[in-house]
Amino acid sequence: NIGRGFETPTLIELAYRNGGGGFNFALQPADSLTKEIGLKAKIGNWARANLALFQINTNNEIVVDTSVGGRTTYKNAPQTYRKGLELSAEGYLGAGFEAYLAYTWLDAEFTLPFTSGTPTVGVPSGNRLPGVPLYMVFGEVVWRHAASGFHAAAEVRAAGKVYVNDQNSAFADPYTI
């Protein structure tokens, strides 16, 4: 698949401009080009696997500029880049057991430097996009009792470190639950 995307700013994103009142008419829509290729496989009558590789180039990504006292302003980052893969497998294990495993690796970064905040600070190219972990994993094993419809499951979720600002100076630790 190859596709173009277009994201207009929301009214909330337009509501304030940095350094003054009134609408933020400088905020531009983000546009992106997405490329994805994938494979699907069926293994007998008991399992399936999926693999997808993708790349997303975005111009004018809408990002937070400042957030002070409940008032958030937004601006455009000139360019961002995302590349990654998604892999999943599911299958019947026998005796009423099924399993599912999914893994996502996502490298999301700013590709051109820009400034943001008050006081203004630089965001260098190569910084990771905030709120996007490098990896995520989900796994589940389910047991089903077909005659009664009862089922029980155990699952695990894990995610990598998540930066919480454009400068990548603070982050949330990786976790597994």
C-alpha positions in Angstrom: 0.0 0.0 0.0 1.1 3.5 -0.7 -1.1 6.4 0.5 -1.1 10.1 1.3 -2.5 11.5 4.5 -3.7 15.0 5.5 -4.4 16.1 9.1 -5.9 19.5 9.6 -5.4 21.2 13.0 -8.3 20.8 15.4 -10.0 23.8 17.0 -8.2 23.0 20.3 -4.9 23.1 18.5 -5.8 26.4 16.8 -7.3 28.0 19.9 -4.2 29.7 21.3 -1.0 31.1 19.8 2.3 31.2 21.6 3.0 34.7 23.1 -0.5 36.1 22.7 -4.2 35.7 22.4 -6.3 34.7 19.5 -6.2 31.9 17.0 -3.0 30.2 15.9 -3.3 30.9 12.2 0.4 30.0 11.6 -0.4 26.3 12.3 -0.4 24.3 9.1 -2.0 21.0 8.3 0.3 17.9 8.4 0.7 15.8 5.3 2.2 12.4 5.1 3.3 9.7 2.7 2.9 6.1 3.9 4.4 3.0 2.4 3.6 -0.5 3.6 4.3 -4.0 2.4 3.2 -7.1 4.1 2.9 -10.9 4.1 0.3 -13.2 5.4 0.7 -16.9 5.9 -1.6 -19.7 6.9 0.1 -22.7 8.4 -2.2 -25.8 7.9 -5.6 -25.3 9.6 -4.1 -24.4 13.0 -2.0 -21.2 12.6 -1.6 -17.8 10.9 1.2 -15.3 10.8 1.4 -11.7 9.5 4.3 -9.4 8.8 4.1 -5.8 7.8 7.0 -3.3 7.1 6.1 0.4 6.9 7.5 3.8 6.5 5.8 7.2 7.1 7.3 10.6 6.1 5.4 13.6 7.5 5.8 17.3 6.7 4.5 19.9 9.2 3.8 17.4 12.0 1.6 19.1 14.6 3.4 19.1 18.0 3.1 20.8 21.4 4.9 24.1 21.5 4.2 25.2 25.1 2.0 23.9 27.9 1.7 26.2 30.9 -1.2 26.6 33.4 -3.6 24.5 31.4 -3.0 26.4 28.2 -1.3 24.5 25.4 -0.1 25.9 22.2 0.9 24.0 19.1 3.3 24.4 16.2 4.6 22.5 13.2 7.7 20.4 13.3 9.2 20.5 9.8 9.6 16.8 9.2 9.2 13.5 11.0 10.0 9.9 9.9 8.6 6.6 11.1 9.8 3.2 10.1 8.9 -0.1 11.6 7.5 -3.6 11.5 4.6 -5.5 12.9 4.7 -9.2 13.4 1.9 -11.4 14.7 1.2 -15.1 15.0 -1.8 -17.0 16.3 -2.6 -20.6 16.5 -4.5 -23.5 18.0 -2.3 -25.5 20.4 -4.7 -28.4 21.0 -6.8 -29.4 24.1 -8.7 -26.1 23.9 -5.7 -23.9 24.0 -5.0 -21.0 21.6 -2.1 -18.5 21.6 -1.5 -15.1 20.1 1.7 -13.1 20.0 2.2 -9.6 18.5 5.4 -7.5 18.3 5.8 -4.0 17.0 9.1 -2.1 16.5 8.7 1.6 15.6 11.5 4.0 15.1 9.8 7.5 15.1 12.0 10.6 15.0 12.3 14.2 14.0 14.3 14.4 10.8 14.8 18.2 10.8 15.8 20.4 13.7 13.3 23.0 15.1 12.7 25.1 18.2 9.9 25.0 20.7 8.8 26.1 24.2 9.3 29.1 26.3 12.1 29.7 26.8 12.9 28.5 23.3 15.0 25.3 23.1 16.3 23.5 20.2 15.1 20.0 19.2 17.8 18.3 17.1 17.1 16.0 14.2 17.2 12.4 15.4 15.3 13.0 18.6 12.5 10.4 19.1 8.9 11.5 19.0 7.4 11.8 22.5 4.7 9.3 23.4 6.0 6.5 21.0 7.8 3.5 22.5 10.4 1.8 20.4 8.8 -1.6 20.9 5.5 -3.1 22.1 4.8 -6.8 22.8 1.4 -8.5 23.4 1.0 -12.2 24.1 -2.0 -14.2 25.2 -2.8 -17.8 25.9 -6.5 -18.8 26.0 -8.2 -22.0 27.1 -11.7 -22.6 25.9 -14.2 -25.2 27.1 -16.3 -25.5 23.9 -19.3 -27.3 25.5 -20.0 -24.6 28.1 -18.6 -21.6 26.3 -16.3 -20.9 29.3 -12.9 -19.5 28.6 -9.9 -18.2 30.6 -6.9 -16.3 29.4 -3.5 -15.0 30.6 -1.8 -12.1 28.8 1.4 -10.1 28.9 2.1 -6.6 27.6 5.4 -4.9 27.4 6.5 -1.5 26.0 9.9 0.2 25.7 10.9 3.6 27.1 8.7 6.5 26.1 10.1 10.0 25.9 7.7 12.6 27.2 9.0 15.7 25.5 10.5 16.8 22.2 14.0 17.4 23.8 14.0 13.7 25.0 15.2 15.0 28.4 12.5 13.0 30.4 11.0 9.6 29.8 8.8 6.9 31.3 10.6 3.7 31.9 9.9 0.5 30.0 7.3 -1.8 31.6 5.8 -5.3 31.5 2.5 -6.3 32.9 
